[in-house]
């Protein structure tokens, strides 16, 4: 399959959806890329090419107003990308934005890495996090994995390619390099980011990717956190790698309970949040884990719960409802949680796992609802729950 997402194609998709009744506010520019994306994206963490319903759910989403798909080389060991490739083959490629990520070394990739080690040609700068999960962002690994992603996706170009949770470096380094200062580790980490960015600029020139960025779970962490990643520093590195660089997209987790990106001022010497910094530099922000919150070291599912969790569900409804327009207050908890994020200033797209058609139906409620302004005090309310 040839082609890639185009400015004209994505605008055409958005206009058709708007003409069919979806609010214009549901479509926005993907940062500095020029592409137009839906505010709700198809997250594909748990889809594969062996389950027909997964492809059916993706088809339904793409026909119902969603034009951004997010995946990764390691999702279901590449089967997620294969499922997406099968669906893309029967769609208008230029209307759809494909985001994939790279960094995890698991299953097939881990077998390849071990074979290379045995042959004396190991991928450099490998982070051996656990026995079954390594991590690497070295250019040799990136080049190898991008080729495999293109094959599985059946495309010539991935529109956006993200380094996937590179902060694994810090967790591993703190265990293996006892005595090294945090500042030394951070310098080593950002040197690796620089080499990766330089390679990704080469891939842009080759025509294998359109833009690149970073997906990190710690963009919203306090600057003092040993595993914190700095969007500001990455932006500076991109400018050093290329004057007209293609660093354009970041991804991070956020939800009602995890609001570091909205509240934590960890950029420009503590005066800007991640969302504020991204907005000022025209960087697109993709949100993951919108319905799976980490709260007091427990997972809280932001969806209407079974009887055993009904008290927590009721409390979340009660906390969020005062910040919502009256028409939203009868919606499901999942729709409320998604609508809050899609309407938060600075958020470009919210990625929700939609491997079943009923998940697509529920999620589309947030895409089709009228816009409203989100008061940042909403997130503060959940900090004190």
C-alpha positions as CSV (number, residue, x, y, z in Angstrom):
1,X,0.0,0.0,0.0
2,X,1.4,3.4,-1.0
3,X,0.9,6.9,0.4
4,X,0.6,8.5,3.8
5,X,-1.7,10.8,5.6
6,X,-1.9,14.1,3.8
7,X,-3.0,17.6,4.8
8,X,-5.7,17.6,2.1
9,X,-6.8,14.0,2.9
10,X,-7.2,14.6,6.7
11,X,-9.0,17.9,6.1
12,X,-11.4,16.1,3.8
13,X,-12.1,13.4,6.4
14,X,-12.7,16.0,9.1
15,X,-15.0,18.0,6.9
16,X,-17.0,15.0,5.9
17,X,-17.5,14.1,9.5
18,X,-18.5,17.6,10.4
19,X,-21.0,17.6,7.5
20,X,-22.5,14.4,9.0
21,X,-23.1,16.1,12.4
22,X,-20.0,15.7,14.5
23,X,-19.0,19.1,16.1
24,X,-16.2,21.0,14.3
25,X,-14.4,21.1,17.7
26,X,-13.8,17.4,17.5
27,X,-11.2,18.0,14.8
28,X,-7.9,19.9,15.4
29,X,-4.5,20.3,14.0
30,X,-1.9,17.6,14.9
31,X,0.6,20.2,16.2
32,X,3.1,21.4,13.7
33,X,2.5,18.5,11.2
34,X,-0.3,20.3,9.3
35,X,-2.5,17.1,9.5
36,X,-6.0,17.2,11.0
37,X,-7.0,14.6,13.6
38,X,-10.0,13.6,15.5
39,X,-9.9,14.4,19.2
40,X,-10.5,10.7,19.9
41,X,-8.0,8.2,18.7
42,X,-8.1,4.4,18.3
43,X,-5.8,2.8,20.9
44,X,-4.7,-0.7,19.8
45,X,-2.7,-2.0,22.8
46,X,-4.8,-5.3,22.9
47,X,-5.9,-5.8,19.3
48,X,-4.5,-8.6,17.1
49,X,-4.9,-9.9,13.6
50,X,-6.5,-13.2,14.7
51,X,-9.7,-11.8,16.2
52,X,-12.2,-10.6,13.6
53,X,-14.0,-8.3,16.1
54,X,-10.8,-6.2,16.5
55,X,-10.7,-5.4,12.8
56,X,-14.5,-4.8,12.8
57,X,-14.1,-2.4,15.7
58,X,-11.4,-0.5,13.9
59,X,-13.4,-0.4,10.7
60,X,-16.4,1.0,12.7
61,X,-14.3,3.7,14.4
62,X,-12.7,4.9,11.1
63,X,-16.2,5.1,9.5
64,X,-17.6,7.0,12.4
65,X,-15.3,10.0,12.8
66,X,-12.0,8.6,14.2
67,X,-9.0,9.1,11.9
68,X,-6.0,8.6,14.2
69,X,-4.7,5.1,15.1
70,X,-2.0,4.5,17.7
71,X,0.0,1.3,18.0
72,X,3.5,0.1,18.8
73,X,6.0,-2.5,17.6
74,X,5.4,-4.6,20.7
75,X,1.6,-4.5,21.0
76,X,0.5,-8.2,20.8
77,X,4.0,-8.9,19.4
78,X,3.4,-7.0,16.2
79,X,0.0,-8.5,15.6
80,X,-1.6,-5.1,16.5
81,X,0.2,-3.5,13.6
82,X,-0.8,-6.4,11.3
83,X,-4.4,-6.0,12.1
84,X,-4.2,-2.3,11.4
85,X,-2.4,-3.0,8.1
86,X,-5.2,-5.3,7.0
87,X,-7.8,-2.6,7.8
88,X,-5.9,0.2,6.2
89,X,-5.7,-1.7,2.9
90,X,-9.5,-1.1,2.4
91,X,-9.5,2.6,3.6
92,X,-8.5,5.9,2.1
93,X,-4.9,6.0,3.4
94,X,-4.4,9.7,2.9
95,X,-7.2,10.5,5.3
96,X,-5.9,8.4,8.2
97,X,-3.0,9.2,10.6
98,X,-1.0,6.2,11.7
99,X,1.2,6.5,14.9
100,X,3.5,3.7,15.9
101,X,6.1,3.5,18.7
102,X,9.4,1.7,19.2
103,X,11.7,0.8,22.1
104,X,10.5,-2.3,23.8
105,X,12.4,-5.5,23.1
106,X,10.1,-8.4,23.8
107,X,9.1,-11.7,22.2
108,X,10.1,-11.7,18.5
109,X,12.3,-8.6,19.0
110,X,13.9,-10.1,22.0
111,X,14.6,-13.4,20.2
112,X,16.3,-11.3,17.4
113,X,18.3,-9.3,19.9
114,X,19.6,-12.5,21.7
115,X,20.5,-14.1,18.4
116,X,22.5,-11.0,17.4
117,X,24.3,-11.2,20.8
118,X,25.2,-14.8,20.2
119,X,26.6,-13.9,16.8
120,X,28.7,-11.0,18.2
121,X,26.6,-8.3,16.5
122,X,24.4,-7.1,19.5
123,X,22.3,-4.0,19.2
124,X,24.3,-1.3,21.0
125,X,23.1,0.4,24.2
126,X,20.6,-2.3,25.2
127,X,18.8,-1.8,28.5
128,X,18.1,-5.2,30.0
129,X,15.3,-4.3,32.2
130,X,14.0,-7.8,33.1
131,X,14.7,-11.2,31.7
132,X,11.7,-11.0,29.3
133,X,11.7,-7.2,28.6
134,X,14.7,-5.3,27.3
135,X,14.6,-1.8,25.9
136,X,16.6,0.0,23.2
137,X,16.5,3.3,21.3
138,X,19.8,3.0,19.5
139,X,19.6,3.8,15.7
140,X,20.5,0.2,14.7
141,X,17.5,-1.1,16.6
142,X,15.2,1.7,15.4
143,X,16.1,1.0,11.8
144,X,15.4,-2.7,12.2
145,X,12.1,-2.2,13.9
146,X,10.8,0.5,11.5
147,X,11.3,-1.8,8.6
148,X,9.3,-4.5,10.3
149,X,6.5,-2.1,11.3
150,X,6.2,-0.9,7.7
151,X,5.8,-4.4,6.6
152,X,3.2,-5.3,9.1
153,X,1.3,-2.1,8.5
154,X,1.6,-2.5,4.8
155,X,2.5,1.1,4.2
156,X,5.5,3.0,2.8
157,X,5.5,5.6,5.6
158,X,4.5,5.8,9.2
159,X,3.0,9.3,9.8
160,X,4.3,9.6,13.3
161,X,7.0,7.4,15.0
162,X,7.6,7.7,18.7
163,X,10.3,6.5,21.1
164,X,8.4,4.4,23.5
165,X,9.0,5.0,27.2
166,X,12.8,5.6,27.0
167,X,12.8,6.3,30.7
168,X,13.4,2.6,31.2
169,X,17.1,3.7,31.0
170,X,16.8,5.4,34.4
171,X,15.2,2.4,36.2
172,X,17.9,0.1,34.9
173,X,20.8,2.5,35.4
174,X,19.9,3.1,39.0
175,X,20.2,-0.6,39.7
176,X,23.4,-1.3,37.7
177,X,25.4,1.9,38.0
178,X,25.5,2.5,41.7
179,X,27.4,5.6,42.6
180,X,26.6,7.5,39.4
181,X,25.0,10.9,40.0
182,X,21.5,11.6,38.7
183,X,22.9,14.4,36.6
184,X,25.5,12.1,35.0
185,X,22.7,9.6,34.2
186,X,20.5,12.3,32.7
187,X,23.4,13.5,30.5
188,X,23.8,9.9,29.2
189,X,20.1,9.5,28.7
190,X,19.8,12.7,26.6
191,X,22.8,11.8,24.6
192,X,20.9,8.7,23.6
193,X,17.9,10.8,22.8
194,X,20.0,13.0,20.6
195,X,21.4,10.0,18.6
196,X,17.8,8.6,18.2
197,X,16.5,12.0,17.0
198,X,19.4,12.3,14.5
199,X,18.5,8.9,13.1
200,X,14.8,9.7,13.0
201,X,15.6,12.9,11.0
202,X,17.4,10.6,8.5
203,X,14.3,8.4,8.3
204,X,12.2,11.5,7.5
205,X,14.6,12.2,4.6
206,X,14.4,8.6,3.5
207,X,10.6,9.0,3.4
208,X,9.9,6.2,5.9
209,X,8.4,8.4,8.6
210,X,6.6,11.8,8.4
211,X,7.3,13.1,12.0
212,X,8.6,11.8,15.2
213,X,8.4,12.3,19.0
214,X,8.5,10.6,22.3
215,X,5.9,8.7,24.4
216,X,6.9,8.8,28.1
217,X,5.1,7.9,31.2
218,X,7.1,10.5,33.2
219,X,6.6,13.7,31.2
220,X,4.3,14.9,33.9
221,X,6.5,13.9,36.8
222,X,8.1,16.4,39.2
223,X,11.5,17.6,37.9
224,X,13.1,16.0,41.0
225,X,11.8,12.5,40.1
226,X,14.8,10.3,39.2
227,X,12.9,9.0,36.2
228,X,11.4,12.3,35.1
229,X,11.8,13.1,31.4
230,X,12.0,16.7,30.3
231,X,10.0,17.8,27.2
232,X,11.8,21.1,27.3
233,X,15.2,19.4,27.1
234,X,14.0,17.1,24.2
235,X,12.8,20.2,22.3
236,X,16.2,21.8,22.7
237,X,17.9,18.6,21.5
238,X,15.7,18.4,18.4
239,X,16.7,22.0,17.5
240,X,20.3,21.0,17.9
241,X,19.9,18.0,15.6
242,X,18.2,19.9,12.8
243,X,17.2,23.5,12.4
244,X,14.0,22.5,10.5
245,X,13.4,19.4,12.7
246,X,10.4,17.1,12.6
247,X,10.0,16.6,16.4
248,X,6.2,17.2,16.5
249,X,4.3,14.8,18.8
250,X,4.5,13.6,22.4
251,X,2.4,11.0,24.2
252,X,1.8,10.6,27.9
253,X,-0.7,9.1,30.3
254,X,-3.4,11.3,31.8
255,X,-6.8,10.9,33.4
256,X,-9.0,12.3,36.2
257,X,-6.5,11.0,38.8
258,X,-3.2,11.4,37.0
259,X,-3.0,15.0,36.0
260,X,0.7,15.8,36.1
261,X,0.6,17.1,32.5
262,X,-2.1,19.6,33.5
263,X,-0.9,20.7,37.0
264,X,2.9,20.0,37.5
265,X,5.1,22.9,36.4
266,X,8.2,21.1,35.4
267,X,9.4,23.0,32.3
268,X,11.2,26.4,31.8
269,X,12.5,26.4,35.4
270,X,9.2,25.4,36.9
271,X,6.9,27.9,35.2
272,X,5.2,25.7,32.6
273,X,3.3,22.5,32.6
274,X,3.8,19.9,29.9
275,X,0.6,21.0,28.2
276,X,1.5,24.6,28.4
277,X,5.0,24.0,27.0
278,X,3.6,21.8,24.2
279,X,1.0,24.4,23.2
280,X,3.6,27.2,23.1
281,X,5.8,25.1,20.8
282,X,3.0,23.7,18.6
283,X,3.6,20.2,19.7
284,X,0.7,17.7,19.5
285,X,-0.1,15.9,22.8
286,X,-1.6,12.4,22.6
287,X,-3.1,11.1,25.9
288,X,-3.0,7.4,26.7
289,X,-4.6,5.4,29.6
290,X,-7.6,7.8,29.8
291,X,-9.8,5.2,31.6
292,X,-7.2,3.3,33.6
293,X,-6.0,5.4,36.5
294,X,-3.3,4.7,39.0
295,X,-4.7,5.8,42.4
296,X,-3.0,5.0,45.7
297,X,-1.0,2.2,44.0
298,X,-4.3,0.6,42.7
299,X,-5.8,0.5,39.3
300,X,-9.1,2.4,39.1
301,X,-11.2,1.8,36.0
302,X,-13.0,5.0,35.0
303,X,-16.1,3.3,33.8
304,X,-19.4,2.4,35.4
305,X,-18.3,-0.4,37.7
306,X,-19.8,-3.7,38.9
307,X,-21.6,-3.8,42.2
308,X,-18.4,-4.5,44.2
309,X,-17.0,-1.1,43.2
310,X,-20.1,1.0,43.0
311,X,-19.2,3.2,45.9
312,X,-16.0,4.4,44.2
313,X,-17.9,4.9,40.9
314,X,-20.5,7.0,42.6
315,X,-17.9,9.1,44.3
316,X,-16.1,9.8,41.0
317,X,-19.4,10.8,39.4
318,X,-20.1,13.2,42.3
319,X,-16.6,14.7,42.0
320,X,-16.7,15.3,38.2
321,X,-20.3,16.3,37.7
322,X,-20.1,19.9,39.2
323,X,-17.5,20.7,36.5
324,X,-19.6,19.4,33.6
325,X,-22.4,21.0,31.6
326,X,-25.8,19.7,32.8
327,X,-26.4,17.7,29.6
328,X,-23.3,15.6,30.4
329,X,-24.3,14.6,33.9
330,X,-26.4,11.6,32.8
331,X,-23.6,10.1,30.6
332,X,-21.6,7.0,31.5
333,X,-18.5,7.5,33.6
334,X,-16.3,6.5,30.6
335,X,-17.8,9.2,28.4
336,X,-17.4,11.8,31.1
337,X,-13.8,10.9,31.6
338,X,-13.1,11.0,27.9
339,X,-15.0,14.2,27.3
340,X,-13.0,16.0,30.1
341,X,-9.7,15.0,28.4
342,X,-10.8,15.8,24.9
343,X,-11.9,19.3,26.0
344,X,-8.8,20.0,28.2
345,X,-6.9,22.9,26.7
346,X,-3.6,21.6,25.1
347,X,-4.8,18.0,24.5
348,X,-4.7,17.1,20.9
349,X,-6.0,13.5,20.9
350,X,-7.2,11.0,23.5
351,X,-6.3,7.4,22.7
352,X,-8.8,4.9,24.0
353,X,-8.7,1.2,23.6
354,X,-11.6,0.2,21.5
355,X,-11.1,-3.5,20.5
356,X,-14.9,-4.2,20.7
357,X,-17.6,-2.5,18.7
358,X,-19.5,-1.6,21.9
359,X,-16.4,0.2,23.2
360,X,-16.4,2.2,20.0
361,X,-20.0,3.1,20.4
362,X,-19.5,4.3,24.0
363,X,-16.3,6.2,23.2
364,X,-17.9,8.0,20.2
365,X,-20.3,9.7,22.7
366,X,-17.3,11.9,23.7
367,X,-16.5,12.7,20.1
368,X,-20.0,13.7,19.2
369,X,-20.9,15.8,22.3
370,X,-20.8,19.6,22.3
371,X,-17.5,21.2,23.5
372,X,-17.1,22.8,26.9
373,X,-14.2,24.5,28.8
374,X,-12.5,22.4,31.4
375,X,-11.7,24.1,34.6
376,X,-8.3,23.0,35.9
377,X,-9.7,22.8,39.4
378,X,-11.5,19.7,38.2
379,X,-8.2,17.8,38.3
380,X,-7.2,19.4,41.6
381,X,-10.5,18.0,43.1
382,X,-9.3,14.5,42.3
383,X,-5.9,15.1,43.9
384,X,-7.7,15.4,47.2
385,X,-10.0,12.5,46.9
